[in-house]
Amino acid sequence: MRGVSTPLGMSDPDKPNIAPTLWRSVTDHESKRYYFDSVINPAVLWVDLDKLELSPNGKVLTLRLNAPDDAGGEVSGKLTSAEPFKFIAP
């Protein structure tokens, strides 16, 4: 997956729509896990979706990435409450 990412800082004046890859993600539907890594900290992190409340009444959660303790692994317990972001369009 890292082999097809656009490097951070890359630009090409002939291809202005190319943007650097900031993170990569993979979803394992069978195991109900969401894997991701950041281009700044390549440790693989994942969320076990069975550990989350995914109903319409569930909380909005967030995870601060690139913190010194991002050594990788399952991070469901590190998610914290957050306000939902507002969409530009309705």
Summary of the structure (lengths in Angstrom):
residues: 90
radius of gyration: 15.7
end to end distance: 33.6
largest distance: 46.6
contacts: 156
relative contact order: 0.16
helix: 10%
strand: 24%
